[in-house]
Structure formats: structure tokens, C-alpha cells
Amino acid sequence: MRAADFEIRNYEKLDKILSKLCELVTRGQSSAKDYGMVAAAVLDPSNQVVARLNRPGKDGKRIHAEHAAMEDYTNKYGPIPEGSIVITTLSPCNEHMDERDGPSCTDIINNSTVKKVYCGYMDPTQDDDTRQFNVLETADKQIRQQCKEFADTFLGDVEEDFDANDTPPGPETQPTMPAGTVRVDVSDVYDWYKLGMHIANLKGLGKHDFGKGPPSAIISFGSEKEEHEYLKNLKKLGLTTTDIDPLDPNQPKSMPRQKTDSTYNVGENFANGKNPQDKGDSARHGIPKKASISSLRKIAKQGGRKGQLAHWQANMRSGKAK
């Protein structure tokens, strides 16, 4: 499984779909049919979308929106293809619910080809230990608030671990990579090797030396100047590059820019330095030093860098791998 299979990138496009799902929930409440307060959609790589609301199931139970959307997509188009995304107003459930018709939405997604879920509001009452997919919460305050209001109608008031005046948890909007960092799309792991072996002398290579497409390598050149020197040669090789470092005023106009998310924050530093300004990542992101595992699990649900660090700490203290 490639890391790229779990990446969520086009937030603007996904937020537009989330807005449509919110409209679907609102319209559903004025319908004569018994629709619920959660809407979900399946978006496949061909941009085909199937959106559905939480709806009545068997024996008075409910078919959750993710279940309904995935089931109806399969009935309409066939098996859900790899690279598809589930978009939902509320993150997938994974705990036992007497009112639910069928398995948890997490189990359904785990047993599918879907590796990416984008949600309007992260359900703080659900655990995330069994997820085999990446889930991110929108950073759009208005959409998140609307999705939370929908969820509050059946979740009730739930205490949250962040100030209501702060930016809501979700994909990081400020890049955290060093200057001169790019993502280079290559065809396979062997291309990574070739790229690493010849990075100092790219002029000796040609287009035939590399394939095209995923997976990708993250390369940090350490400075914008050095990055731009290599970009010229990478372009000659036919390799696609994406800028993911802090804003570069001299970035080529034709070069796409990555809106950074936690997928690319590949390093972590839990330790504090000797000086107050040398705090480790956990301290700088406000994770309590002696937080319990259950508290860390709750913080992890916030997503973003803080949630990622809390998730790793909870796993390590439980004897699990990151």
C-alpha cells in the first residue's frame, strides 16, 4: 500500500461537496420521508458522485449515510474503485449502536478500497483504533459549525478539547516543511533509488530513466535557490514536481502548490530542549505532559498535527506501533 493512497489533497473541491451534503440534510428535514441528520457521498477518480442521507433500515433501525452512499454507488456503478473518497458530514461510526442497521461505517470502509475520508465534523464520541483509512476534518469554520449543529441534534452537548475561538481542527493550512522542499512524482520505488543516486548529476539522465506517476518522494534541498536549480533538470526528465514548502515568491507559475496536511509532517520530536523556547512538538501543540491514554485518544480525534502527535503517543504508551 502506498502512502499516496491515503493522501487527501483537494480540500476546496471536497468542501464544495460537503456544502452540498449540508444542503441535502436541510432539504431532507422538510421531506415527507424519514431522513436523518447525516449525509455522505462517494467520489470516485472519474468524478462520479453518489450522495445519500441517513435513512430508515430494517426493523425500525437506521442505515447510516456512509453505508447508504457506498451501497447505492455499488448498485449504480459497480465496485468502488481504488482512489475513491468518502465525504461525510460526520466522521464514520465504529462502536456498537442498537439503532444501526448493519455493521459500523468504519468496518464497511475498512472492507472496501476506500482509504480516504473527509468529514465536516469529527465525532468526539467515537474511538479511532480500528480505522484503516485516513480521516480529516474540514478547516472551513462555517461548514464545520453547520455539520456540528446537525450532529448535536443526536449527540447532545459534547465537551471539546479546543477553544471555540480558535481555528477548528482539521487539515493544516500553514506549510511546515523546510525551505526548498518539493514532492517529486516517480513511477516506483526503484525510481526513488535512481533519483537518490543521481541527484547531484541529473544532467546525466534522460526521460527514459524514469517512469511517471505515483508513488512520490519528498525532497528537501535546504534552500529555494538550490531547489530552483534542480527543478529545471527535473522538468527536463519529465517528472512532475509540487511545491510543499513555505511560500516561495519565485515559484514557477506552472508549478502546482501542495496545501500541506499532516500526511507530509513525517518527523516528530516529543522531547523538550533545555531552553523554554526549545519545546518538543507535543508541548508546542499543547498536549498535556501527563495525559492519560484515553485523553490522548480524545485529542487525536481533533486531527491535524496535534491529533497526529497525540495518536502516536497513545499508541506508543499502549505498546503499539505508530
Buried (B, 14 or more C-beta within 10 A) or exposed (E): EEBBBBBBBEBEBBBEBBBBBBEBBEEBEEEEEEBBBBBBBBBBEEEEBBBBBBBBBEEEBBBBBBBBBBBBBBEEBEEBBEBBBBBBBBBBBBEEEEEBBBBBBBBBBBEBEBBBBBBBBBBBEBBBEEBBBBBBBBBBEEBBBBBBEBBEEEBEEEEBBEEEEEEBBBBBEEBBBEBBBBBBBBBBEEBBEBBEEBBEEBEEBEEEBBBEEBBBBBBBBEEBEEBBEBBEBBBEBEBBBBBBBBEBEEBEEEBEEBBBBBBBBEEBBEEBEEEEEEBBBBBBBEBEEEBEBEBBBBBBBBBBBBBBBBBBBBBBEEEEEE
